[in-house]
Amino acid sequence: MNIIDAIKDPQLFKPFFGDNLRSWRPWFSALRALYGIRPLTPFDEQMIAKCTGRDPEKLPTEGFTTALFLCGRRSGKSRIASVIGAYEAALAGRERKLDRGERGLVVCCSPTKTQSSVERSYMAALFEPEMLRAEVVREVATGFDLANGISVEILQGDFRTVRNFTTVAVVISEAAFFGLEDGAKVKSDTELIRALKPGLATTGGKLIAISSPYAKRGWCYRTWKTNFGNDAGKTLVWNTDSRTMNPTLPESVIDDAIAEDLQAAKTEYLGEFRDDVVAFVPREAVERLVIPGRRELMPRLGCGIRYFAFVDVTGGRHDDHALAIAHRKDEKIVLDRAIRWSADSGSPQMVVRQMADELKRFGLRSTAGDNFAAEWVAEAFRNCGIKYHKSPKNKNELYRELLPMLFSDQVELLDDPVLIDQLAALERRTRSGGKDVIDHPKDGKDDLANAVAGVVVNSSQRVLTLGAF
């Protein structure tokens, strides 16, 4: 039984879709392309040509093991991804690829567990019919186990924690939005895919990534650029607007979104990558500057080293605080210390006291800081015996001056995952008037990156001594 048969079967997945299966015809075309289901109808051929840029007759007859669905919001992609996960768990026969006693996973992950739970809820609903319900032997908050030895599980979408599982299918939601921060963890879509793929090797399971398009960066953009319209592409890329996949979506919803914000509407409903958002610096360029295993350098007072410091302190309830200390060595800036205090670490005044202690360890009695800081910051440092100077350059200017230093290998960075992730997640956005703004992604953070940018730029400034030639 193929997946479309299962969707049409009233004892299997049809109750999940209801009686109006006709509105799901565009997705049936996508599933025929994904699974190599034949024959193709003229409608299928038209949809495949439009949404993949490929010649339908040249699609591999065995289907694809990796697929990226880049469709607008309300297009039904989360429901279809959940059906794929449920089919792979219960009906695809993947359990036959497991060793005795081995449990296979259908993994649902996204930038946050809350988003992952959407697919988990959909899959739970898919197993409500009596025939499928009988296969569920255990349910927990993060998933459920099936009698065939396969479990549906929500995993945090972090490449550090998804390794070493045997997976029969992977469903990644909002794949284009990885690289944003979730609490203290930052994720990379490229690293996540790299960590998940080996788990599928022995089962031949499918990796399904779904998302609205976003910035022209990361795995989603590279996969789209390489495979869309490429008849020889190894990954199925299905890219189209919301209404193509969901004809029941009112056109007025899209018209209103376009009138409000054209660039946002292109991403949200038209299935287009944003032209006004690009990566500030490639992750590879950041990682190249990291000294492996170097988490910090101890102070070396009395050795003629001049240290510099930069702090990012805020009174906001949800913002982190950061301190960076560095010194200049020949033509390079060496980062000695980078510390981040999360928003729940304590009162800002307490954080300032801890920062002051770190500064004194390095023999520093002054520090520069964000020029948007409130006056209480300077007073709090003064009470701790530290002079606080507001930076004459704003964050945007600091990042612009940091960029050529990163590309010319003038910086030695610490092996700090949060720092690496924050730098790699920075975005350059073009605003009206053509002015570029460099900042963290929506809902992300860049406190540590800002502190490091400040100390690197400040450390690089040559001090002119009067009378010197």
N, C-alpha and C positions, 0 to 999 in steps of 0.2 A: 504493500500500500504506500503510495507516495503522499507527500505532504498536502497536496491539493485534494486528494481523495479524503484525507483525514479531516480537512476543513469542511468538506461537504457532508460528512457522515454525522447524522444526528446523535449517534451514540459516542462520538468523539468530540471534535472541536466546533461543530456547527452551533451549539447553544451559545458559545462565546461570541460568535459573530451576529447571531440573530438571523432573521429571515431574509434580509436584504443583502444577499451575497453579490448581487450585480455591481454594487458600488465598490466592491473589492476587486473587480476585474483587473485594474492596473497592477495590483499587487500579485495577482495570480501570474501575470506576465513576468514579473520580477522573480517569482519563485520558480517558474519554468526555466528561466535563464540560470538561476542559482543551482538548481538540482539537475539540470540537463533533461528535463521532462519534455517529451515529444509526443505528438506533433505540435508545432506552433501554429496558431491561427493567424490570419491576416492582422487581427488586432494586436496579438502578441508581437508580431514582427514590427509593427508600427511603433509600439511602446518601447521595445528593445532598442530600435534604431534611435529613437528620440532620447531615451534616458541613459543609454550607455555610449552612444556615438559609434557603436560597432555594427558590423554587418551581421544580422541574425543568423545567416547561414554558416557563419564561421565561428559561432560559439562552440566551445568544447562540449562534446556529447556527454562527458562524464560530469559536467557542471564545475563548480568552483569550491574550494575549501576555505577561501577568504573572500569576504564581501564587505564593501563599504557603501552604505546607503546614506547619501547626502540629500536630504529632502527637507522641505520647509516644515514649520510647525503645523500641528493638527493634520498631518498627512497620513497618520496611522502607522508610522514606522515603529513605534514602541510596541504596539499590539502584534505586528507581524514578527518583530524580533523575538517576542515572547513565545509566539507559536513555533518559531524555528527551534527555540530552546526546549520547549515542551516536546516537540516531535523528536528531536535528537535524544532526549532523555528516555522517552517511553516507547517509541515506535521505530526508530532507525536501526535497531539491532546493534548499537555500539557496545553493549555489554559483552558481546562475544569477543571483543578485542581486549577485555580485561583479564589479567591473570587471576588465578584462584585466590579468593580473599581480598582482591584489590577492589577498592571502591572508586568509581569514576565520578567526576563532578561536571555539572553544567553550571558554569560560573556566570553570575550577573555582576557587573561592576560598572561604576561611573565615577565622576569626580567626587560625589558624596554618597554615603550610604543611603541617604534619603531618596536620591534619584534612583539608586539601584533597587530600592524596595518597590518601585513602580513595576518593574519587570517581574519581580518576585510575586507581587499581588496579582498581576495578569496571569502568571503561570499557575498560581494557586486556583484562580477561577477556571483555567483551562482543565484542571483535574477534578472539577465538580461533578461531571457526568458519572453515573454509577460505575460504568466499566473502567474508567480511569481512576476513579476514587479508590477502587479496590486495590490499586497498585501502590497507594501511599501507605507506608508502614510506620512512619514517624514524622511529626511536625515539630519544628522549633522556630524561634523568632526569626532566625536568619535563613530558613529554608525548610526543605523536607526530603525524606529518604524514600526511594522506591524499592519495591520487592526485587527488582532486577539487578540491584547493586549499584544503582546510580543515584546521586543526590543532586538536588538543586540548591545552590548555596550563593548567598550574597557575600562578596569579598570586597574589602576596601580597595578602591582603585589605585593602589600604590604599588609600583613595580618592586618595592622591597619586600612585600608581604604576600605576593601571589605565586611565588616560585614553589617548585617541588610538589605540585599537585598533578595527578593524572586527570586530564580533562577530556570530556567527550564533546563539549561545545562551550564556546565563550560568547557572551553577549555583552558588548561594551556600549553603554549609552552616552550620549553627548560627547562623543569621542573627540570632536574638534575643540572642546573646551577644557581639555586637560592642560596642565601647566598653570592652572589657577590654584589658589591656596585654600585649604580646608583645615582651619585650626592651625596646628603646628606642622601639618604635613603638606608637602607640595608634590605634585605628580607630573610626570612627563608621559605624553601619549606614546612617543617613540620607545622609551624604556619599558613602558607597560606592555606594549605589543611584543617587544623582544623577550620579555620575561614570561609571557603567557604561551607563546607559540610552541616551545619545546614540550609542554604538557599535552599538546594535541598530536604529537608526532606518531605515537604508537596506536592511537585510536582512529586517526583519519578524520577527526571531528572538525566542525566548522567554526571559524572565527568570524563573527558578525559584528561589525561596528556600525552604529547608527548615530546620526547627528544632523543638526542644521550646520551648514558651513559657517566658518568664522574667519579667522585671520589666515593669510597665506603663509603658513608655516607648519611645521610638525609633520607627523605621519599622515594625517588626513590629507593635507595639501599635496605632499609628495606622492602619495598613492593616487590621488585624483589626477595629478599632472602626468604621471607615468602611465596610467592604465585607461583613463577615459578616452574613448575614441581610438584605442589601440587594439586591433583585432588579435594581436599576439600577447596582450596583457594577461598576467597570471591571476590578477585580482579583479573580481567583478565590481565595478564602480557604477552605481545607479544614482544619477544626479538630476533632480528636476524640482519643479515648484510644488507647492502644497496642493493646489487644485487639480493638477494632473493626476496625483495619486488619490485625492479625496474630492471627487466632484460634488459632494454634498456640502463642502465648505462654502459659506456665503461669500461671494466676490466682494461684497461691501466691507467685510472684515479686512481684506487685503488692501482695498482702496483707501480705507481709513488709515491703515498703517503706513502706506506710501505717502499720504498727505502729511502725516505727522513727522516721519523721519525716513527718507528714501534709503539711506545706507543701511539702517537697521532693518527695514522691510525687505531689502534684498537678501539679507541673511536669514531673517525669520520666516519669510514666506516664499521668496522667489528662488531659493536654492542656490544663491550666488555667494562666493567668497567676498569679504569686504575689501574694497580697494583702499580704504583709508586706515587700515590697521595692518602693520607688518611687524615682524620680530625686530627688536632693537639690536640684539647680538645673538648669533647662533650659539646653541648650547655647546657645540664642539669647540668654539673659540674660547668660551669660558673654561671648559674642562681642561683645555691645553695649558692653562696658566696655573692649575692647581698642583701643589706639591703633595703627592700622595702620602697619606699618613700624618701629615703635619696639621695638627689641630690647633696648636698655638705655639708661640715662641716665648720663652721666659725672658724677663727683663735683664738687660746687661748694662747695669749702671756703672759709671766710671770707665767705660770703654770708648768714650767719645761719640757714642751714638745719640743722635737727636731724634726723639720720638715726637710724633704728631697724633692728635686725637680728633675725632668727630663724633658727635652724639645726635641721635634722633629721639627726642623726648616729646611726648604728647600728653595732654590731659584728657584725651578721649577715652571713653570706657571700653572701647573694643579695639584700640590700636596698640601695637607692640612698641617697645622701646629698644634702642640698639646703641651700641658703642663699638667703635673700631679704632685701633691703634696701629700705627705703621711707622717705618723709618725708611730713609733713602740709603741705598747701597749702590754706589757708582751711578749707573743710569737707570737702575730699577727701583721700584717702590715695593718694599717687602711688608706684607701684612703680618703683624705680630699677634694681634688679638681681635676677635670679633665675637661679641656677646649679644644675645637677644633675650629680652625679658618679655614674656607673653603678657597679654592684657590682664590676666588674672594672677600675676606674680605678686601683687601687692599695690600699695598706693604709689603714685608717681614720685612722691617725696622720698619714699623708701628706696625706690629704684635709683634716684639721683644719689642717695648716700652710698649705695653699692657701686655705682659708677665712679664716684669720687674715690672710693677705696682702690678701685682698679687703676685709676689714673695715677694715684700716688705711688702704687707699686712700680710704675714705670717712670717715676720721678717727675711727673707732670703736675703743674699747678694751674694749668689753663687748658681749655678745650674750645674748639669751634663747634657750632651746631646749626641746625636748621634755622633759616632766617624767618620762618613762620612761627617759631616758638613764642609762647607767651612770656610776659615779663617775670612770672613766678619761677620760670626755669632758671633764669640768671640769678635770681635771689636764692633759690634752693641750692645752687652750686656754690654761691658766695658763702652761704652759711656753713658749707662743708670745706671752705678754704680753697675753692677752685674758681678761677675767673672764667666766665663764659662769654665767648665772642659770637655774635650772630654772623653767619656766613654772608658775605656780600653777594654770593651767587645763590640763586634758587636751585631747587632740585633738578629742574629741566636743564639748566646750564651746567650743573655738575655732571649729569649723565652725558651731555654732548661732549664735554672735555674728557670724560673717561673713555669714550669709545675708541679714539685713535690710540690711546695707551694700551688698551686691551689687544687691539689688532697688531700692534708693533711689539708685543711681548715685553712690555715695560713693567709688568706687574707680576708679583708672586702671590698667589691666593692661598688661603688655608683650605684644608680638606674638610669643608663644612657643607653638608648636603643642603641645608636651608639657604645658605648664601648662594650656592651654585644655582639652585632652583629659582631663587628670586631674581638673580641677574638674567638667567635664561628666559624667564617669563616676561620680562619687560617688553612693552609694546611702544612702537612709534605710531602715533595717530596724527593724521593731517586734519587740522581744523579749518573752519571757514577763513578765507584770507590766505590760505596756503601755509600757515604757521604749524610747525610740527611740535607735538607735545609727547614727551617720553614719560611713561608712568606704568604702574602695575596694571594687570588686567582687572576687569570688573570683579569685585568681591575678593580680589587678591590683596597682597601686602608686599611692601618693598622696604620696610624699615631698615633691615640689615644691609640691603643693597645700597640704600641711600647713605647710610653711615660710612660704608666702605668707599663709595664714590667720593664722598666729601673728604675723607682722610687721604685717599690716593691723589686726588687733585691738589689738595693743600700741600701734601708732602712733595709734590713735583715742582712747586714754585721755588725758583732760586731766590735766595735772600742776598740782596746787594749790600755789601759792606763798604762804607765810605772810605775812600783812599785806596781801595783794592783795584787792581788792573787785571 
